[in-house]
Amino acid sequence: MSQRRRVSVAYGDVSVDVIVDEPDAGAADALVLLPSSSRDSEDFDEISEMFAAEGFCVLRPQPRGMCGSTGPMEGLTLHDYARDVAEVIERLAGGPAFVLGHAFGQWVGRCVAADHPHLVRGVILAAAAAKSANPALRDQLAKCIDISLPDAVRLAALRVAFFAPGHDPASWLGNWHPVASKSQRAASAATPQDDWWGAGSAPVLDVQAELDPWRPADTRNGIRVDLGAERVTIVVIPDASHALIPEQPDALVRAVREWTRTIPRQENL
């Protein structure tokens, strides 16, 4: 069982809405979960409980413009999104945290590790895209986000861009934030990839989905080559695509728990 509460972390003209899941017995490790592009952190309801049951204090900051998170939405870079997360870690984690980003969220997670290395014990990349993605997939993503389109069109796009055969994408028809999505896309375009790609010096767990079109099999070792074999552990989860988390939650939680046990503890902040 876990205890769930909601808190706000404010600084300057920014307020970050954070969902906190803590185990009844107390937490040994802090784990931050960052959602996919255009989606909020309520996607993680199920795995947050699972991680809390494994002894994590799970922190889920909502991206700006989603749920209760507010702040400037124009003129941003990924460094601004990373600072939002850093403020949450400093206020709530009680020490350096593991940061798990799903899809776009791992761009932000890697930027946190690059900009605020003292706050990050390790970075988990969940369904990280290859360095260069197929442009046709971005067209499908745009259809997923466009809530004015018929459900049938969006479901077809979700099957192409996010879900493996045999997995029902209907749960992802909701939870999209088109206005915030525009801000995220602009922030991504305004941030050089080299600023965040290396994830600072933190150890990295690269959790790949076997059937992810954003991460073809011939790119499996790309991040390990770029960051160094000594830093990067690769786990490939079968029967999953880019959505990964609703498709194989147990496998993801198991891979993260096993890897975090190998990472030495650091001093508190």
C-alpha positions in Angstrom: 0.0 0.0 0.0 1.1 3.6 -0.5 0.1 7.0 0.6 -0.9 9.5 -2.2 -0.9 13.2 -1.7 -0.7 16.3 -4.0 1.5 19.3 -3.3 2.6 22.5 -5.0 6.2 23.6 -5.4 6.5 27.3 -6.3 9.4 29.5 -7.3 9.3 32.8 -9.1 6.3 32.9 -11.4 6.1 29.1 -11.6 4.0 26.6 -9.6 4.5 22.9 -10.1 1.7 20.5 -9.3 3.2 17.3 -7.9 1.6 13.9 -7.1 3.6 12.1 -4.4 3.3 8.4 -3.7 5.0 7.1 -0.6 5.1 3.6 0.9 3.6 3.1 4.3 7.0 1.8 5.6 8.9 4.8 4.4 11.0 5.3 1.3 14.7 4.5 0.6 15.0 6.1 -2.8 13.3 9.0 -4.5 12.1 8.4 -8.1 10.8 11.2 -10.4 8.5 10.2 -13.3 8.3 12.5 -16.3 5.5 11.9 -18.9 5.5 11.7 -22.7 5.1 14.7 -25.0 1.7 16.4 -24.6 0.6 14.1 -21.8 0.4 14.5 -18.0 1.8 12.5 -15.2 -1.5 10.8 -14.3 -0.4 8.3 -17.0 1.7 6.9 -14.2 -1.0 6.1 -11.7 -0.6 2.4 -11.9 3.2 2.2 -11.9 3.5 4.8 -9.2 1.7 2.5 -6.8 3.9 -0.3 -8.0 7.1 1.7 -7.5 5.9 2.8 -4.0 5.4 -0.8 -3.1 9.0 -1.4 -4.1 10.2 1.2 -1.5 10.4 4.3 -3.7 9.1 7.8 -2.8 7.6 8.6 -6.2 7.4 12.3 -7.4 5.3 13.2 -10.4 5.6 16.8 -11.4 3.0 17.9 -13.9 4.5 19.7 -16.9 3.6 23.4 -17.2 0.2 24.0 -18.6 -1.1 20.7 -17.4 -3.4 20.0 -14.4 -2.3 22.4 -11.7 1.1 23.4 -13.0 1.4 27.0 -14.1 4.1 29.4 -15.4 5.2 31.1 -18.6 4.6 29.0 -21.7 6.4 31.0 -24.3 10.1 31.5 -25.0 11.0 28.3 -23.1 13.8 25.8 -23.6 14.2 22.3 -22.1 16.4 24.0 -19.5 13.2 25.7 -18.1 11.4 22.4 -17.9 14.4 20.8 -16.3 14.6 23.6 -13.6 10.9 22.9 -12.7 11.9 19.3 -12.0 15.1 20.3 -10.2 13.1 22.5 -7.8 10.8 19.5 -7.0 13.8 17.3 -6.3 15.3 19.9 -4.0 12.1 20.5 -2.0 10.7 17.0 -1.8 13.2 14.2 -2.5 15.4 14.5 0.5 18.5 13.8 -1.6 19.5 13.0 -5.1 16.8 11.2 -7.1 16.5 8.7 -9.9 14.8 10.4 -12.8 12.6 8.3 -15.2 11.4 10.0 -18.4 9.0 8.4 -20.8 9.6 9.3 -24.5 9.8 13.2 -24.5 10.0 13.1 -20.7 13.5 11.5 -21.0 14.7 14.6 -22.9 13.8 16.6 -19.9 15.2 14.0 -17.5 18.5 14.1 -19.3 18.5 17.9 -19.2 18.0 17.8 -15.4 21.0 15.5 -15.1 23.1 17.8 -17.4 22.1 21.0 -15.7 21.8 19.8 -12.0 24.1 16.8 -11.7 24.1 16.9 -7.9 20.4 16.2 -7.9 20.4 13.0 -10.0 21.5 9.5 -8.9 20.7 8.0 -12.2 18.6 8.5 -15.4 16.1 6.0 -16.7 15.2 6.4 -20.4 11.8 4.7 -21.0 11.2 4.3 -24.7 13.8 6.8 -25.8 13.6 7.6 -29.5 16.7 7.2 -31.7 18.8 10.3 -32.4 17.0 10.8 -35.7 13.3 9.7 -35.9 11.2 8.9 -38.9 9.3 12.1 -39.8 6.2 10.1 -40.7 5.9 9.2 -37.0 5.6 12.8 -36.1 2.7 13.1 -38.4 1.0 10.2 -36.6 1.8 11.9 -33.2 0.1 15.1 -34.4 -3.1 13.0 -35.1 -2.9 11.5 -31.6 -2.8 15.0 -30.1 -5.5 16.5 -32.3 -8.6 15.8 -30.2 -10.9 17.3 -32.9 -10.2 14.3 -35.1 -12.6 11.3 -35.0 -11.6 8.6 -32.5 -11.1 6.1 -35.3 -8.4 8.2 -36.9 -6.7 8.8 -33.6 -6.8 5.2 -32.6 -5.2 4.2 -35.9 -2.5 6.8 -35.3 -1.9 5.5 -31.8 -1.5 2.0 -33.1 1.2 3.2 -35.5 3.1 5.5 -33.2 2.6 4.0 -29.7 1.1 0.6 -29.3 2.2 -2.9 -30.4 -0.1 -5.3 -32.1 -2.6 -6.9 -29.7 -2.5 -3.9 -27.2 -5.6 -1.7 -27.0 -4.7 2.0 -27.4 -8.2 3.3 -26.3 -6.9 4.3 -22.8 -4.7 6.9 -24.6 -7.6 8.7 -26.4 -7.7 11.1 -23.4 -5.0 12.9 -21.3 -3.7 15.0 -24.2 -2.9 18.7 -23.7 -2.6 20.5 -27.1 -1.8 23.9 -25.8 1.0 22.6 -23.6 2.2 20.5 -26.5 2.8 23.5 -28.6 5.0 25.0 -25.8 6.9 21.7 -25.5 7.6 21.5 -29.2 8.9 25.1 -29.3 11.1 24.5 -26.2 12.5 21.4 -27.9 13.3 23.2 -31.1 15.0 26.0 -29.1 17.3 23.7 -27.3 20.4 22.2 -29.0 20.4 18.4 -28.7 23.9 18.5 -27.4 22.8 20.4 -24.3 20.9 17.3 -22.9 21.8 14.2 -25.0 24.7 13.2 -22.7 22.7 13.3 -19.5 25.6 14.9 -17.6 27.7 12.2 -16.0 24.9 10.1 -14.4 24.5 6.4 -14.9 21.8 5.6 -17.4 19.3 2.7 -17.8 18.1 2.6 -21.4 14.8 0.7 -21.3 13.7 0.0 -24.9 10.5 -1.5 -26.2 11.1 -4.3 -28.7 8.6 -3.1 -31.2 9.1 0.7 -30.9 9.1 2.3 -34.3 10.9 5.4 -32.8 13.8 3.1 -31.8 14.5 0.6 -34.6 16.5 -2.5 -33.7 19.5 -1.2 -35.6 19.7 1.7 -33.2 19.7 -0.4 -30.0 23.3 0.5 -29.1 23.2 4.2 -30.2 23.0 5.8 -26.8 25.5 3.4 -25.3 28.0 4.3 -28.1 27.4 8.0 -27.5 27.6 8.0 -23.7 30.0 5.1 -23.1 29.4 1.4 -22.3 30.5 1.9 -18.7 27.6 4.3 -18.1 24.7 2.8 -20.0 22.7 -0.4 -19.2 20.3 -1.6 -21.9 17.1 -3.6 -21.3 14.8 -4.5 -24.1 11.2 -5.3 -23.1 9.3 -7.7 -25.5 5.8 -7.2 -26.7 5.8 -3.4 -26.3 6.0 -0.3 -28.5 6.5 3.4 -27.7 3.7 3.6 -25.1 5.6 0.9 -23.1 4.2 1.7 -19.7 0.5 0.7 -20.2 1.7 -2.2 -22.3 4.3 -3.8 -19.9 4.2 -2.1 -16.5 5.4 -5.1 -14.5 8.5 -5.5 -16.8 9.4 -1.9 -16.6 9.1 -1.7 -12.8 11.2 -4.9 -12.4 13.9 -3.6 -14.7 14.1 -0.2 -12.9 14.1 -1.8 -9.4 16.9 -4.2 -10.3 19.1 -1.5 -11.9 18.6 1.0 -9.1 19.9 -1.5 -6.6 23.3 -1.4 -8.4 23.7 2.4 -8.1 25.6 3.6 -5.0 23.9 6.0 -2.6 24.9 9.6 -2.6 25.1 12.2 0.2 21.9 14.1 0.9 21.5 17.5 -0.6 
